[in-house]
């Protein structure tokens, strides 16, 4: 309990980045463990057994950890690091975001298409606006989140959004509050750091863009 009988707020768990040495909330980092054959394995779910090695969800930090062979230092032993480790992480995070949006859609918490998304934005149902990174900037600029505290996701391609909604491609999507939305936002933030995304749209002061 804090002063005055108030419950002390719990701080988010933090970890030190192997590459940068910075301490930050582990929600924005990627955990690794030493797997079979002493190979470094990304633990995107954060549930694999073994001592965790943490790196910021940032492409430059990950590439530095690979290039400078920092994983052996973090593991305190000789390890095998796949040449395509960063690409595997990017693909795995993209799959998690796509699957999360797909599950939200099946639960009625996600919609796609300009008119449906516009309707959700108008009524306030949308808490997260999703737009394809390779979509027309002119077309995307027509939709904006009305609140300055909501989130914009712009790290998926139209074909990837299409997979989430069972279509060939999707440019505009939206998520409602609750359900899987928090997980999708967290995974998308990591993906945005690992993937080099051109563009991105912010709507209003303070809007979180990922």
Secondary structure, DSSP 8 states (H G I E B T S, - for coil): --GGG--------EEE-TTT--EEEGGGEEEEEE-GGGBEEEETTS--SS--EEEES-HHHHHHHHHTTHHHHHHTS--B--TTHHHHHHHHHHHHHHHHHHHHHHTT-EEESHHHHHHHHHHT-EEEEEE-TTS-HHHHTT---SSSSSEEE--S-HHHHHHHHTSS--SEEEEESSTTHHHHHHHHHHHHHHS--------STT-EE-
